[in-house]
Structures are given as structure tokens and as C-alpha cells.
């Protein structure tokens, strides 16, 4: 039976930085991801609030239709 030997690679294997950050167990990186995600949802809720207030600013102007307004109102609240 013949045996084969594996030759070592020339370089080291590096994952992409996105995969490294998304699969980390380092508590410092997890905290940074948590804060970044909080700001992302804060700004998304702010944009939804601007859409809701622009619809209510002047009576009669239909910036959003009724279904879209209800969806934006619900998403802003959650």
C-alpha cells in the first residue's frame, strides 16, 4: 500500500474580514456589532418616522397609500 504525504501550503489561510466579524466569539467584537446594529435600527425607525410625519403634515396629500402607511406605522412601532 502506498502512502502519500501532504505538503504544507506556502501561506496561511485567512478568512474574509466580514466572515471573521460575523462568526466571532470575541466579546469586544460582539459588543461593537450590537451597538452598530442598534444604530442601524435607530436610523431606520427615524426614516419611518419621517415618512409617517410627512404623510400627516398636510391634509389631503397622499405621500403614502393607506396600506403602505399602515406598514410603516407598524414597522416604526416594532
PDB file with one MODEL, atoms N, CA, C and O in Angstrom:
MODEL        1
ATOM      1  N   UNK A   1       0.845  -1.169   0.000  1.00  0.00           N
ATOM      2  CA  UNK A   1       0.000   0.000   0.000  1.00  0.00           C
ATOM      3  C   UNK A   1       0.894   1.237   0.000  1.00  0.00           C
ATOM      4  O   UNK A   1       1.824   1.349   0.799  1.00  0.00           O
ATOM      5  N   UNK A   2       0.605   2.128  -0.878  1.00  0.00           N
ATOM      6  CA  UNK A   2       1.413   3.343  -0.992  1.00  0.00           C
ATOM      7  C   UNK A   2       0.877   4.406  -0.044  1.00  0.00           C
ATOM      8  O   UNK A   2      -0.330   4.529   0.161  1.00  0.00           O
ATOM      9  N   UNK A   3       1.774   5.150   0.513  1.00  0.00           N
ATOM     10  CA  UNK A   3       1.370   6.249   1.387  1.00  0.00           C
ATOM     11  C   UNK A   3       1.675   7.570   0.696  1.00  0.00           C
ATOM     12  O   UNK A   3       2.651   7.694  -0.043  1.00  0.00           O
ATOM     13  N   UNK A   4       0.841   8.526   0.945  1.00  0.00           N
ATOM     14  CA  UNK A   4       1.064   9.860   0.377  1.00  0.00           C
ATOM     15  C   UNK A   4       1.276  10.835   1.513  1.00  0.00           C
ATOM     16  O   UNK A   4       0.680  10.717   2.583  1.00  0.00           O
ATOM     17  N   UNK A   5       2.116  11.771   1.261  1.00  0.00           N
ATOM     18  CA  UNK A   5       2.360  12.807   2.264  1.00  0.00           C
ATOM     19  C   UNK A   5       1.841  14.130   1.741  1.00  0.00           C
ATOM     20  O   UNK A   5       1.984  14.443   0.559  1.00  0.00           O
ATOM     21  N   UNK A   6       1.253  14.883   2.604  1.00  0.00           N
ATOM     22  CA  UNK A   6       0.742  16.195   2.238  1.00  0.00           C
ATOM     23  C   UNK A   6       1.829  17.228   2.431  1.00  0.00           C
ATOM     24  O   UNK A   6       2.488  17.278   3.469  1.00  0.00           O
ATOM     25  N   UNK A   7       2.003  18.042   1.427  1.00  0.00           N
ATOM     26  CA  UNK A   7       2.990  19.107   1.534  1.00  0.00           C
ATOM     27  C   UNK A   7       2.340  20.328   2.167  1.00  0.00           C
ATOM     28  O   UNK A   7       1.191  20.644   1.856  1.00  0.00           O
ATOM     29  N   UNK A   8       3.046  21.011   3.040  1.00  0.00           N
ATOM     30  CA  UNK A   8       2.454  22.198   3.670  1.00  0.00           C
ATOM     31  C   UNK A   8       2.243  23.308   2.642  1.00  0.00           C
ATOM     32  O   UNK A   8       2.984  23.428   1.666  1.00  0.00           O
ATOM     33  N   UNK A   9       1.226  24.101   2.886  1.00  0.00           N
ATOM     34  CA  UNK A   9       0.934  25.222   2.000  1.00  0.00           C
ATOM     35  C   UNK A   9       1.951  26.327   2.195  1.00  0.00           C
ATOM     36  O   UNK A   9       2.609  26.434   3.230  1.00  0.00           O
ATOM     37  N   UNK A  10       2.054  27.142   1.162  1.00  0.00           N
ATOM     38  CA  UNK A  10       3.023  28.230   1.220  1.00  0.00           C
ATOM     39  C   UNK A  10       2.561  29.344   2.158  1.00  0.00           C
ATOM     40  O   UNK A  10       3.388  29.947   2.841  1.00  0.00           O
ATOM     41  N   UNK A  11       1.268  29.628   2.207  1.00  0.00           N
ATOM     42  CA  UNK A  11       0.758  30.714   3.047  1.00  0.00           C
ATOM     43  C   UNK A  11      -0.228  30.203   4.074  1.00  0.00           C
ATOM     44  O   UNK A  11      -0.545  29.014   4.113  1.00  0.00           O
ATOM     45  N   UNK A  12      -0.696  31.082   4.878  1.00  0.00           N
ATOM     46  CA  UNK A  12      -1.697  30.712   5.868  1.00  0.00           C
ATOM     47  C   UNK A  12      -3.075  31.054   5.329  1.00  0.00           C
ATOM     48  O   UNK A  12      -3.232  31.956   4.506  1.00  0.00           O
ATOM     49  N   UNK A  13      -4.047  30.334   5.796  1.00  0.00           N
ATOM     50  CA  UNK A  13      -5.422  30.548   5.370  1.00  0.00           C
ATOM     51  C   UNK A  13      -6.024  31.696   6.167  1.00  0.00           C
ATOM     52  O   UNK A  13      -6.003  31.685   7.398  1.00  0.00           O
ATOM     53  N   UNK A  14      -6.565  32.691   5.457  1.00  0.00           N
ATOM     54  CA  UNK A  14      -7.232  33.815   6.120  1.00  0.00           C
ATOM     55  C   UNK A  14      -8.656  33.912   5.616  1.00  0.00           C
ATOM     56  O   UNK A  14      -8.909  33.898   4.412  1.00  0.00           O
ATOM     57  N   UNK A  15      -9.585  34.013   6.559  1.00  0.00           N
ATOM     58  CA  UNK A  15     -10.970  34.234   6.183  1.00  0.00           C
ATOM     59  C   UNK A  15     -11.158  35.697   5.856  1.00  0.00           C
ATOM     60  O   UNK A  15     -10.337  36.537   6.224  1.00  0.00           O
ATOM     61  N   UNK A  16     -12.240  35.998   5.165  1.00  0.00           N
ATOM     62  CA  UNK A  16     -12.535  37.397   4.885  1.00  0.00           C
ATOM     63  C   UNK A  16     -12.907  38.094   6.190  1.00  0.00           C
ATOM     64  O   UNK A  16     -13.347  37.448   7.141  1.00  0.00           O
ATOM     65  N   UNK A  17     -12.729  39.404   6.232  1.00  0.00           N
ATOM     66  CA  UNK A  17     -12.987  40.131   7.475  1.00  0.00           C
ATOM     67  C   UNK A  17     -14.472  40.145   7.810  1.00  0.00           C
ATOM     68  O   UNK A  17     -14.833  40.227   8.983  1.00  0.00           O
ATOM     69  N   UNK A  18     -15.345  40.065   6.799  1.00  0.00           N
ATOM     70  CA  UNK A  18     -16.787  40.030   7.078  1.00  0.00           C
ATOM     71  C   UNK A  18     -17.140  38.728   7.779  1.00  0.00           C
ATOM     72  O   UNK A  18     -17.836  38.733   8.794  1.00  0.00           O
ATOM     73  N   UNK A  19     -16.667  37.626   7.246  1.00  0.00           N
ATOM     74  CA  UNK A  19     -16.935  36.331   7.871  1.00  0.00           C
ATOM     75  C   UNK A  19     -16.294  36.247   9.244  1.00  0.00           C
ATOM     76  O   UNK A  19     -16.858  35.654  10.164  1.00  0.00           O
ATOM     77  N   UNK A  20     -15.128  36.833   9.383  1.00  0.00           N
ATOM     78  CA  UNK A  20     -14.446  36.849  10.679  1.00  0.00           C
ATOM     79  C   UNK A  20     -15.271  37.600  11.721  1.00  0.00           C
ATOM     80  O   UNK A  20     -15.383  37.149  12.861  1.00  0.00           O
ATOM     81  N   UNK A  21     -15.854  38.749  11.339  1.00  0.00           N
ATOM     82  CA  UNK A  21     -16.649  39.535  12.283  1.00  0.00           C
ATOM     83  C   UNK A  21     -18.000  38.882  12.568  1.00  0.00           C
ATOM     84  O   UNK A  21     -18.485  38.947  13.698  1.00  0.00           O
ATOM     85  N   UNK A  22     -18.617  38.254  11.564  1.00  0.00           N
ATOM     86  CA  UNK A  22     -19.945  37.677  11.760  1.00  0.00           C
ATOM     87  C   UNK A  22     -19.921  36.348  12.511  1.00  0.00           C
ATOM     88  O   UNK A  22     -20.943  35.933  13.057  1.00  0.00           O
ATOM     89  N   UNK A  23     -18.783  35.680  12.546  1.00  0.00           N
ATOM     90  CA  UNK A  23     -18.701  34.392  13.236  1.00  0.00           C
ATOM     91  C   UNK A  23     -17.796  34.448  14.456  1.00  0.00           C
ATOM     92  O   UNK A  23     -17.298  33.416  14.905  1.00  0.00           O
ATOM     93  N   UNK A  24     -17.583  35.619  14.987  1.00  0.00           N
ATOM     94  CA  UNK A  24     -16.665  35.773  16.109  1.00  0.00           C
ATOM     95  C   UNK A  24     -17.313  35.359  17.426  1.00  0.00           C
ATOM     96  O   UNK A  24     -18.536  35.383  17.569  1.00  0.00           O
ATOM     97  N   UNK A  25     -16.483  34.987  18.368  1.00  0.00           N
ATOM     98  CA  UNK A  25     -16.930  34.744  19.737  1.00  0.00           C
ATOM     99  C   UNK A  25     -16.236  35.707  20.695  1.00  0.00           C
ATOM    100  O   UNK A  25     -16.354  35.578  21.914  1.00  0.00           O
ATOM    101  N   UNK A  26     -15.510  36.675  20.132  1.00  0.00           N
ATOM    102  CA  UNK A  26     -14.823  37.686  20.933  1.00  0.00           C
ATOM    103  C   UNK A  26     -15.859  38.675  21.466  1.00  0.00           C
ATOM    104  O   UNK A  26     -16.607  39.266  20.687  1.00  0.00           O
ATOM    105  N   UNK A  27     -15.908  38.857  22.776  1.00  0.00           N
ATOM    106  CA  UNK A  27     -16.939  39.691  23.380  1.00  0.00           C
ATOM    107  C   UNK A  27     -16.811  41.155  22.970  1.00  0.00           C
ATOM    108  O   UNK A  27     -17.814  41.868  22.954  1.00  0.00           O
ATOM    109  N   UNK A  28     -15.628  41.615  22.644  1.00  0.00           N
ATOM    110  CA  UNK A  28     -15.458  43.009  22.221  1.00  0.00           C
ATOM    111  C   UNK A  28     -16.054  43.229  20.830  1.00  0.00           C
ATOM    112  O   UNK A  28     -16.705  44.245  20.587  1.00  0.00           O
ATOM    113  N   UNK A  29     -15.835  42.292  19.930  1.00  0.00           N
ATOM    114  CA  UNK A  29     -16.413  42.403  18.588  1.00  0.00           C
ATOM    115  C   UNK A  29     -17.929  42.247  18.627  1.00  0.00           C
ATOM    116  O   UNK A  29     -18.641  42.920  17.882  1.00  0.00           O
ATOM    117  N   UNK A  30     -18.423  41.370  19.484  1.00  0.00           N
ATOM    118  CA  UNK A  30     -19.867  41.189  19.616  1.00  0.00           C
ATOM    119  C   UNK A  30     -20.510  42.469  20.135  1.00  0.00           C
ATOM    120  O   UNK A  30     -21.592  42.839  19.678  1.00  0.00           O
ATOM    121  N   UNK A  31     -19.873  43.147  21.072  1.00  0.00           N
ATOM    122  CA  UNK A  31     -20.385  44.418  21.578  1.00  0.00           C
ATOM    123  C   UNK A  31     -20.424  45.486  20.505  1.00  0.00           C
ATOM    124  O   UNK A  31     -21.385  46.251  20.424  1.00  0.00           O
ATOM    125  N   UNK A  32     -19.382  45.546  19.674  1.00  0.00           N
ATOM    126  CA  UNK A  32     -19.356  46.521  18.582  1.00  0.00           C
ATOM    127  C   UNK A  32     -20.457  46.212  17.572  1.00  0.00           C
ATOM    128  O   UNK A  32     -21.119  47.128  17.084  1.00  0.00           O
ATOM    129  N   UNK A  33     -20.662  44.932  17.251  1.00  0.00           N
ATOM    130  CA  UNK A  33     -21.737  44.551  16.340  1.00  0.00           C
ATOM    131  C   UNK A  33     -23.103  44.900  16.919  1.00  0.00           C
ATOM    132  O   UNK A  33     -23.994  45.327  16.185  1.00  0.00           O
ATOM    133  N   UNK A  34     -23.278  44.724  18.221  1.00  0.00           N
ATOM    134  CA  UNK A  34     -24.540  45.041  18.886  1.00  0.00           C
ATOM    135  C   UNK A  34     -24.832  46.541  18.805  1.00  0.00           C
ATOM    136  O   UNK A  34     -25.957  46.939  18.506  1.00  0.00           O
ATOM    137  N   UNK A  35     -23.830  47.363  19.070  1.00  0.00           N
ATOM    138  CA  UNK A  35     -24.005  48.815  19.013  1.00  0.00           C
ATOM    139  C   UNK A  35     -24.272  49.266  17.577  1.00  0.00           C
ATOM    140  O   UNK A  35     -25.131  50.117  17.347  1.00  0.00           O
ATOM    141  N   UNK A  36     -23.542  48.704  16.611  1.00  0.00           N
ATOM    142  CA  UNK A  36     -23.754  49.068  15.207  1.00  0.00           C
ATOM    143  C   UNK A  36     -25.156  48.688  14.750  1.00  0.00           C
ATOM    144  O   UNK A  36     -25.801  49.447  14.027  1.00  0.00           O
ATOM    145  N   UNK A  37     -25.627  47.525  15.166  1.00  0.00           N
ATOM    146  CA  UNK A  37     -26.974  47.096  14.818  1.00  0.00           C
ATOM    147  C   UNK A  37     -28.025  47.990  15.474  1.00  0.00           C
ATOM    148  O   UNK A  37     -29.055  48.276  14.864  1.00  0.00           O
ATOM    149  N   UNK A  38     -27.782  48.430  16.695  1.00  0.00           N
ATOM    150  CA  UNK A  38     -28.706  49.340  17.375  1.00  0.00           C
ATOM    151  C   UNK A  38     -28.827  50.659  16.631  1.00  0.00           C
ATOM    152  O   UNK A  38     -29.931  51.172  16.449  1.00  0.00           O
ATOM    153  N   UNK A  39     -27.690  51.216  16.196  1.00  0.00           N
ATOM    154  CA  UNK A  39     -27.729  52.458  15.426  1.00  0.00           C
ATOM    155  C   UNK A  39     -28.433  52.266  14.086  1.00  0.00           C
ATOM    156  O   UNK A  39     -29.157  53.155  13.638  1.00  0.00           O
ATOM    157  N   UNK A  40     -28.231  51.120  13.443  1.00  0.00           N
ATOM    158  CA  UNK A  40     -28.885  50.847  12.175  1.00  0.00           C
ATOM    159  C   UNK A  40     -30.405  50.857  12.332  1.00  0.00           C
ATOM    160  O   UNK A  40     -31.104  51.475  11.529  1.00  0.00           O
ATOM    161  N   UNK A  41     -30.918  50.183  13.353  1.00  0.00           N
ATOM    162  CA  UNK A  41     -32.355  50.151  13.575  1.00  0.00           C
ATOM    163  C   UNK A  41     -32.876  51.505  14.052  1.00  0.00           C
ATOM    164  O   UNK A  41     -34.013  51.863  13.745  1.00  0.00           O
ATOM    165  N   UNK A  42     -32.075  52.259  14.791  1.00  0.00           N
ATOM    166  CA  UNK A  42     -32.465  53.599  15.217  1.00  0.00           C
ATOM    167  C   UNK A  42     -32.668  54.511  14.007  1.00  0.00           C
ATOM    168  O   UNK A  42     -33.652  55.246  13.939  1.00  0.00           O
ATOM    169  N   UNK A  43     -31.735  54.462  13.052  1.00  0.00           N
ATOM    170  CA  UNK A  43     -31.863  55.292  11.856  1.00  0.00           C
ATOM    171  C   UNK A  43     -33.004  54.822  10.960  1.00  0.00           C
ATOM    172  O   UNK A  43     -33.680  55.645  10.342  1.00  0.00           O
ATOM    173  N   UNK A  44     -33.227  53.520  10.881  1.00  0.00           N
ATOM    174  CA  UNK A  44     -34.346  53.002  10.093  1.00  0.00           C
ATOM    175  C   UNK A  44     -35.675  53.463  10.683  1.00  0.00           C
ATOM    176  O   UNK A  44     -36.585  53.832   9.940  1.00  0.00           O
ATOM    177  N   UNK A  45     -35.798  53.446  12.007  1.00  0.00           N
ATOM    178  CA  UNK A  45     -37.022  53.931  12.653  1.00  0.00           C
ATOM    179  C   UNK A  45     -37.180  55.430  12.447  1.00  0.00           C
ATOM    180  O   UNK A  45     -38.303  55.917  12.320  1.00  0.00           O
ATOM    181  N   UNK A  46     -36.079  56.169  12.413  1.00  0.00           N
ATOM    182  CA  UNK A  46     -36.143  57.605  12.141  1.00  0.00           C
ATOM    183  C   UNK A  46     -36.640  57.902  10.743  1.00  0.00           C
ATOM    184  O   UNK A  46     -37.420  58.833  10.544  1.00  0.00           O
ATOM    185  N   UNK A  47     -36.195  57.117   9.768  1.00  0.00           N
ATOM    186  CA  UNK A  47     -36.675  57.301   8.398  1.00  0.00           C
ATOM    187  C   UNK A  47     -38.161  56.984   8.309  1.00  0.00           C
ATOM    188  O   UNK A  47     -38.909  57.692   7.635  1.00  0.00           O
ATOM    189  N   UNK A  48     -38.590  55.922   8.986  1.00  0.00           N
ATOM    190  CA  UNK A  48     -40.018  55.604   9.001  1.00  0.00           C
ATOM    191  C   UNK A  48     -40.819  56.701   9.684  1.00  0.00           C
ATOM    192  O   UNK A  48     -41.928  57.012   9.249  1.00  0.00           O
ATOM    193  N   UNK A  49     -40.284  57.293  10.739  1.00  0.00           N
ATOM    194  CA  UNK A  49     -40.974  58.395  11.414  1.00  0.00           C
ATOM    195  C   UNK A  49     -41.103  59.595  10.490  1.00  0.00           C
ATOM    196  O   UNK A  49     -42.138  60.262  10.481  1.00  0.00           O
ATOM    197  N   UNK A  50     -40.061  59.878   9.711  1.00  0.00           N
ATOM    198  CA  UNK A  50     -40.145  60.981   8.750  1.00  0.00           C
ATOM    199  C   UNK A  50     -41.207  60.716   7.691  1.00  0.00           C
ATOM    200  O   UNK A  50     -41.927  61.631   7.292  1.00  0.00           O
ATOM    201  N   UNK A  51     -41.310  59.476   7.234  1.00  0.00           N
ATOM    202  CA  UNK A  51     -42.352  59.141   6.264  1.00  0.00           C
ATOM    203  C   UNK A  51     -43.743  59.313   6.867  1.00  0.00           C
ATOM    204  O   UNK A  51     -44.645  59.839   6.214  1.00  0.00           O
ATOM    205  N   UNK A  52     -43.917  58.876   8.099  1.00  0.00           N
ATOM    206  CA  UNK A  52     -45.217  58.996   8.761  1.00  0.00           C
ATOM    207  C   UNK A  52     -45.580  60.458   8.973  1.00  0.00           C
ATOM    208  O   UNK A  52     -46.709  60.862   8.695  1.00  0.00           O
ATOM    209  N   UNK A  53     -44.633  61.256   9.464  1.00  0.00           N
ATOM    210  CA  UNK A  53     -44.916  62.673   9.725  1.00  0.00           C
ATOM    211  C   UNK A  53     -45.127  63.452   8.433  1.00  0.00           C
ATOM    212  O   UNK A  53     -45.918  64.395   8.412  1.00  0.00           O
ATOM    213  N   UNK A  54     -44.440  63.084   7.356  1.00  0.00           N
ATOM    214  CA  UNK A  54     -44.670  63.776   6.088  1.00  0.00           C
ATOM    215  C   UNK A  54     -46.058  63.469   5.546  1.00  0.00           C
ATOM    216  O   UNK A  54     -46.655  64.309   4.874  1.00  0.00           O
ATOM    217  N   UNK A  55     -46.575  62.291   5.825  1.00  0.00           N
ATOM    218  CA  UNK A  55     -47.939  61.963   5.414  1.00  0.00           C
ATOM    219  C   UNK A  55     -48.959  62.763   6.224  1.00  0.00           C
ATOM    220  O   UNK A  55     -49.997  63.160   5.693  1.00  0.00           O
ATOM    221  N   UNK A  56     -48.674  62.999   7.494  1.00  0.00           N
ATOM    222  CA  UNK A  56     -49.623  63.702   8.360  1.00  0.00           C
ATOM    223  C   UNK A  56     -49.442  65.215   8.362  1.00  0.00           C
ATOM    224  O   UNK A  56     -50.246  65.920   8.971  1.00  0.00           O
ATOM    225  N   UNK A  57     -48.414  65.734   7.700  1.00  0.00           N
ATOM    226  CA  UNK A  57     -48.104  67.164   7.774  1.00  0.00           C
ATOM    227  C   UNK A  57     -49.188  68.018   7.133  1.00  0.00           C
ATOM    228  O   UNK A  57     -49.650  68.987   7.736  1.00  0.00           O
ATOM    229  N   UNK A  58     -49.591  67.677   5.939  1.00  0.00           N
ATOM    230  CA  UNK A  58     -50.584  68.474   5.215  1.00  0.00           C
ATOM    231  C   UNK A  58     -51.750  67.562   4.855  1.00  0.00           C
ATOM    232  O   UNK A  58     -51.548  66.528   4.218  1.00  0.00           O
ATOM    233  N   UNK A  59     -52.964  67.928   5.252  1.00  0.00           N
ATOM    234  CA  UNK A  59     -54.120  67.091   4.924  1.00  0.00           C
ATOM    235  C   UNK A  59     -54.348  67.039   3.411  1.00  0.00           C
ATOM    236  O   UNK A  59     -54.170  68.037   2.712  1.00  0.00           O
ATOM    237  N   UNK A  60     -54.732  65.898   2.932  1.00  0.00           N
ATOM    238  CA  UNK A  60     -55.072  65.748   1.529  1.00  0.00           C
ATOM    239  C   UNK A  60     -53.933  65.293   0.642  1.00  0.00           C
ATOM    240  O   UNK A  60     -54.186  64.790  -0.453  1.00  0.00           O
ATOM    241  N   UNK A  61     -52.699  65.446   1.065  1.00  0.00           N
ATOM    242  CA  UNK A  61     -51.577  64.998   0.251  1.00  0.00           C
ATOM    243  C   UNK A  61     -51.349  63.517   0.528  1.00  0.00           C
ATOM    244  O   UNK A  61     -51.171  63.106   1.675  1.00  0.00           O
ATOM    245  N   UNK A  62     -51.356  62.728  -0.534  1.00  0.00           N
ATOM    246  CA  UNK A  62     -51.143  61.293  -0.379  1.00  0.00           C
ATOM    247  C   UNK A  62     -49.700  60.950  -0.722  1.00  0.00           C
ATOM    248  O   UNK A  62     -49.393  60.585  -1.857  1.00  0.00           O
ATOM    249  N   UNK A  63     -48.822  61.068   0.260  1.00  0.00           N
ATOM    250  CA  UNK A  63     -47.423  60.689   0.073  1.00  0.00           C
ATOM    251  C   UNK A  63     -47.289  59.170   0.080  1.00  0.00           C
ATOM    252  O   UNK A  63     -46.512  58.610  -0.694  1.00  0.00           O
ATOM    253  N   UNK A  64     -48.035  58.512   0.939  1.00  0.00           N
ATOM    254  CA  UNK A  64     -48.079  57.051   1.021  1.00  0.00           C
ATOM    255  C   UNK A  64     -49.524  56.611   0.874  1.00  0.00           C
ATOM    256  O   UNK A  64     -50.433  57.314   1.314  1.00  0.00           O
ATOM    257  N   UNK A  65     -49.749  55.453   0.259  1.00  0.00           N
ATOM    258  CA  UNK A  65     -51.118  54.947   0.246  1.00  0.00           C
ATOM    259  C   UNK A  65     -51.444  54.335   1.611  1.00  0.00           C
ATOM    260  O   UNK A  65     -50.571  54.217   2.470  1.00  0.00           O
ATOM    261  N   UNK A  66     -52.689  53.952   1.798  1.00  0.00           N
ATOM    262  CA  UNK A  66     -53.140  53.532   3.125  1.00  0.00           C
ATOM    263  C   UNK A  66     -52.414  52.276   3.614  1.00  0.00           C
ATOM    264  O   UNK A  66     -52.034  52.199   4.782  1.00  0.00           O
ATOM    265  N   UNK A  67     -52.221  51.306   2.742  1.00  0.00           N
ATOM    266  CA  UNK A  67     -51.560  50.060   3.152  1.00  0.00           C
ATOM    267  C   UNK A  67     -50.092  50.308   3.502  1.00  0.00           C
ATOM    268  O   UNK A  67     -49.583  49.760   4.480  1.00  0.00           O
ATOM    269  N   UNK A  68     -49.417  51.129   2.706  1.00  0.00           N
ATOM    270  CA  UNK A  68     -48.012  51.425   2.977  1.00  0.00           C
ATOM    271  C   UNK A  68     -47.869  52.227   4.261  1.00  0.00           C
ATOM    272  O   UNK A  68     -46.929  52.016   5.026  1.00  0.00           O
ATOM    273  N   UNK A  69     -48.802  53.150   4.500  1.00  0.00           N
ATOM    274  CA  UNK A  69     -48.771  53.924   5.741  1.00  0.00           C
ATOM    275  C   UNK A  69     -48.936  53.005   6.949  1.00  0.00           C
ATOM    276  O   UNK A  69     -48.217  53.141   7.939  1.00  0.00           O
ATOM    277  N   UNK A  70     -49.876  52.078   6.869  1.00  0.00           N
ATOM    278  CA  UNK A  70     -50.088  51.141   7.980  1.00  0.00           C
ATOM    279  C   UNK A  70     -48.858  50.261   8.209  1.00  0.00           C
ATOM    280  O   UNK A  70     -48.503  49.976   9.353  1.00  0.00           O
ATOM    281  N   UNK A  71     -48.212  49.833   7.132  1.00  0.00           N
ATOM    282  CA  UNK A  71     -47.000  49.030   7.277  1.00  0.00           C
ATOM    283  C   UNK A  71     -45.870  49.841   7.902  1.00  0.00           C
ATOM    284  O   UNK A  71     -45.152  49.345   8.771  1.00  0.00           O
ATOM    285  N   UNK A  72     -45.711  51.089   7.460  1.00  0.00           N
ATOM    286  CA  UNK A  72     -44.657  51.946   8.019  1.00  0.00           C
ATOM    287  C   UNK A  72     -44.931  52.234   9.494  1.00  0.00           C
ATOM    288  O   UNK A  72     -44.007  52.240  10.307  1.00  0.00           O
ATOM    289  N   UNK A  73     -46.189  52.470   9.839  1.00  0.00           N
ATOM    290  CA  UNK A  73     -46.555  52.741  11.229  1.00  0.00           C
ATOM    291  C   UNK A  73     -46.272  51.528  12.113  1.00  0.00           C
ATOM    292  O   UNK A  73     -45.769  51.669  13.227  1.00  0.00           O
ATOM    293  N   UNK A  74     -46.597  50.341  11.612  1.00  0.00           N
ATOM    294  CA  UNK A  74     -46.355  49.118  12.372  1.00  0.00           C
ATOM    295  C   UNK A  74     -44.861  48.841  12.521  1.00  0.00           C
ATOM    296  O   UNK A  74     -44.399  48.485  13.606  1.00  0.00           O
ATOM    297  N   UNK A  75     -44.106  49.002  11.437  1.00  0.00           N
ATOM    298  CA  UNK A  75     -42.662  48.764  11.499  1.00  0.00           C
ATOM    299  C   UNK A  75     -41.971  49.773  12.403  1.00  0.00           C
ATOM    300  O   UNK A  75     -41.005  49.430  13.085  1.00  0.00           O
ATOM    301  N   UNK A  76     -42.452  51.014  12.419  1.00  0.00           N
ATOM    302  CA  UNK A  76     -41.861  52.026  13.291  1.00  0.00           C
ATOM    303  C   UNK A  76     -42.081  51.660  14.762  1.00  0.00           C
ATOM    304  O   UNK A  76     -41.212  51.893  15.602  1.00  0.00           O
ATOM    305  N   UNK A  77     -43.232  51.094  15.060  1.00  0.00           N
ATOM    306  CA  UNK A  77     -43.544  50.731  16.436  1.00  0.00           C
ATOM    307  C   UNK A  77     -42.816  49.489  16.923  1.00  0.00           C
ATOM    308  O   UNK A  77     -42.624  49.311  18.126  1.00  0.00           O
ATOM    309  N   UNK A  78     -42.417  48.644  16.009  1.00  0.00           N
ATOM    310  CA  UNK A  78     -41.734  47.424  16.434  1.00  0.00           C
ATOM    311  C   UNK A  78     -40.259  47.654  16.421  1.00  0.00           C
ATOM    312  O   UNK A  78     -39.490  46.750  16.746  1.00  0.00           O
TER     313      UNK A  78
ENDMDL
END
